Amino acid sequence: GQGKTTLLKLINGDEKLTSGTRDLAPGCEIGYFHQDHGTLDFNLNPVEQIQKLRPDFQYGDIRAALGRFQFSGDQVTTKLSQLSGGERARVALLKLLLEENNLLLMDEPTNHLDLETLGWFQDQLSNYSGAILTISHDREFLNGVCDGIIEIANGHLHRYHGNYDYYLTQKADREAQQLAAYNNQQREISHLEDFVRRFR
């Protein structure tokens, strides 16, 4: 509820800014992984989806690419509307990796993925040479993929360098320091109030 998906849409240019500016580096090409797989045409099958994206690919090239993404047999000719969420996620990721992009925006990419597919998914992302900005509530995924965490809470943004476990440690330290500062402030106020009462 902090506007994380909206932030990705603003970066991608899907929503208009009400203030501020959108400033992308020259040469930045964005690929967007929607949590509802909105970049896919559900009326197509996996082969047709890749043919539409890469008409330069021969049929054998498409089958080989789909094979690397765990597709075989009738799966490659089954309409995306009839595939599982995990299977559609794999097609969406292949589509992203075949595009000429260098920044991936991913919104809850691990939804609908089983453990085996999740491990495979992380391996694929580890070979991606661009930058990845992802929204996720999946702790293991964040630990395996991320080297920085941005927390958005109560209208404030906090940035942490490291994976999710490191973020939890640093967040606890920051909150402990804030609590200690607050307690010190309260003690000082209490001492001042006692001092004032003695001279009344």
N, C-alpha and C positions, 0 to 999 in steps of 0.2 A: 503493500500500500504506500510505498515511498516514491513511486514513479519510476521504477527501474526500467520497465518495458517502454514507458514513454521516452525515457532517456535514449534508449537504443533507436526508437523510431525517429527522434529528433536528429541523432547523429546520421542515420540513414537517409534523412530528408523526407520521410513519410509523413511527418507532422511539421507544421509551421511553428517557428519560435514566436513566443509572445514578448520576449525580451532577450537581450544578449545576441551573440553571433555564433554561427557555425563555421569553424575555420579548419579545413582539412589540409594536410600537407600536400604539396604538388605531387601528382602521381599516385595518390591514395585511391585504391579501388576496393570498394566494399562488397563483401559477400554476407548475406543475411540469412541466418538459420532461425526460422520462426518456430515457436513451440507447437504451433498447429500445422507446421509444414506448408505454410501458405505460399511458398515459392514453387510448389509442385502443381502440375496439371493432373488431377485425379482421374481424368478420363483417359490418360495414357498409361501404358505399361512401362516398366523400367527401361526396356530397350528403346521405346519410342521417346521417352523423356530425354535420354542421353542423345539420341539421334537429333532431336529438336535443338539441343544445346550445341552439339558438335557434329554438324553435317559432314565435316571432313573425315570423321571416323568411319572405317570399314566395319561391317557387322562383327567380324572376328575381334576387332579392337574393343567394340562395345561389350561383347560377351566376356572378354578377358578382364575389362575394367570392373564389370559387375561381379565376376568371379572373385576378384580380390576383395570385394565388399560382401562376400558370403552369399551370393545369389547363384542358384543353379536350377536346372530343370524347368518346371512350369512357372517358377517364380518370375522369371524374366519376361514372360508374356501374360502375366496376370495384371489386370488393371490396378493402379495404385489405390483406388477406392476400396479394393477388396483385400489389400495387404494389411498386415498388422502395423501398429504404431512404430514398433522397432524397425520393421522392414522399410517403412516409409522414411524413417529417420536416416537409414543407411543410404537410400537413394538421394535424399536431400543433401547429405554430407558429400557423397560422390559428386553430385552436381556442383556443390560449392568448390570442391577441390579441382574440378575440371575448368572452372571459370578462371579468368585472369584477375584474381583479386589478391590483395596483400593485407587486408584487414577483415577478420571474421567477427561479425556480431552474432552472438548465439544466445537465444532466449530459452532457458530451461532445456538444453539439448539432451539431457539424459532421461527425460520423461519417456515412459513406455519401453525402456531398454532393460533386458535381463542382464544378469551379472556377466555372462560370457560376452555378450555384445558390448556391454559397457567397457570391459577390458580391451576389446578390439578397437572400440571407438577412441579410447585414450591413446592407444598406440598410433592410430592414424593421425591424431592431432599432434603427437610428439614429432612427427615428420613434417609438419606444416612450417614453412619458412617465414610466414608473415606474423602479424600480431593478432591476438585473440582477445576480444572483450566479451565475457560471458556472464550471464545471470544464472545462478544455480543455487539450489538449497541442498545439493548433494555434496556432503562433506568429503567423501572419498574421491569424487571426481575433482573437486577443487584442490585437494591435496596433490593429486596426480598431475594436474595440468597447469595450475596457476603459480606464478612467481610474484604476484602482487594482489592484494585485496583492497577494494574500495567499499567501505561501509557507509550506507546512507541511512541515517536515523534521525528522527525528529527535526528534519530540515537541515541537518548538518552532514558534511562529508568528511570522512576520516580515511586516510590512505595508509596501508601497511605494506611493507616490502617483505615478501615471503609467502608461503602457502597458507592454507586455512588453519592448521595447527599453530603456526607462528602468529597468525592474526589473533587467535583466541588468547594466547599468552600475552601479547602486547596490549590487547584490549583490556584484559584483566589488570595489567600493570597500570594502564592509563586510568582506569576507573578507580583503582586503589589510591592513586595519587590525587585524583579529584576528591575522593571521599576524605582523605587525610587533610587536604587543604580546606575542605568544608568544615570538618571537625575542629581544625585549628581556628578557623574564623569564628565558629560558634563559641569556642572557649574564650577567645579574645573579647567577644561581645559580652559574654557572661561576666568576665572579670571587670570589664568597664562598667557594667550595670551594678556590680557589687561595690565598685569604687564610688559611683555616684550616690548609691544609697547611704553609704557611710557619712556623707557630707550633707545629707538632707537635714 
